[in-house]
Amino acid sequence: MRIALALAQDAAARGEAPVGAVVLDPATGRILGQASNSPIALSDPTAHAEILALRAAGAALGNYRLTGLTLVVTLEPCAMCAGAISHARIGRLVFGAPDPKGGAVVHGPRVFDQPTCHWRPEVSGEVMAEESGVLLRKFFAALR
């Protein structure tokens, strides 16, 4: 989570919403993909940290199935990212701050709880939530 938080801080410094994500292999501890939010820089509405980290991990493995891997992200994933997590077959999702407004794992549509969801990762929420939340609150307060 500390690496994901550092990535989130990098995103904030670039004017992007401060979210960072890391995909790792829990068996080896090896990081296979990492990214921070970049929709502004890439002019891409899908360039959320989770999506970019999943893409990097898939490229590193040469496989779109990321079964058994762990995704660590500083904010509860949105519906788009939760869908991608399910399609990638991520084994475990660890997230920091909950997102009552835009989250889709424990809030909103609860994507993994839907009967149409084909893959459900193990979920651990609110890990280092305070650190993640402070970073997000400071970023958005500065915009107002």
Secondary structure in CASP SS format (residue, H / E / C, confidence):
PFRMAT SS
TARGET T0000
AUTHOR 0000-0000-0000
METHOD secondary structure of the structure
MODEL  1
M C 1.00
R H 1.00
I H 1.00
A H 1.00
L H 1.00
A H 1.00
L H 1.00
A H 1.00
Q H 1.00
D H 1.00
A H 1.00
A H 1.00
A H 1.00
R C 1.00
G C 1.00
E C 1.00
A C 1.00
P C 1.00
V C 1.00
G E 1.00
A E 1.00
V E 1.00
V E 1.00
L E 1.00
D E 1.00
P C 1.00
A C 1.00
T C 1.00
G C 1.00
R E 1.00
I E 1.00
L E 1.00
G E 1.00
Q E 1.00
A E 1.00
S E 1.00
N C 1.00
S C 1.00
P H 1.00
I H 1.00
A H 1.00
L H 1.00
S C 1.00
D C 1.00
P C 1.00
T C 1.00
A C 1.00
H C 1.00
A H 1.00
E H 1.00
I H 1.00
L H 1.00
A H 1.00
L H 1.00
R H 1.00
A H 1.00
A H 1.00
G H 1.00
A H 1.00
A H 1.00
L H 1.00
G C 1.00
N C 1.00
Y C 1.00
R C 1.00
L C 1.00
T E 1.00
G C 1.00
L C 1.00
T E 1.00
L E 1.00
V E 1.00
V E 1.00
T E 1.00
L E 1.00
E C 1.00
P C 1.00
C C 1.00
A H 1.00
M H 1.00
C H 1.00
A H 1.00
G H 1.00
A H 1.00
I H 1.00
S H 1.00
H H 1.00
A H 1.00
R C 1.00
I E 1.00
G C 1.00
R E 1.00
L E 1.00
V E 1.00
F E 1.00
G E 1.00
A E 1.00
P C 1.00
D C 1.00
P C 1.00
K C 1.00
G C 1.00
G C 1.00
A C 1.00
V C 1.00
V C 1.00
H C 1.00
G C 1.00
P C 1.00
R C 1.00
V H 1.00
F H 1.00
D H 1.00
Q C 1.00
P C 1.00
T C 1.00
C C 1.00
H C 1.00
W C 1.00
R C 1.00
P C 1.00
E E 1.00
V E 1.00
S E 1.00
G C 1.00
E C 1.00
V C 1.00
M C 1.00
A H 1.00
E H 1.00
E H 1.00
S H 1.00
G H 1.00
V H 1.00
L H 1.00
L H 1.00
R H 1.00
K H 1.00
F H 1.00
F H 1.00
A H 1.00
A H 1.00
L H 1.00
R C 1.00
END
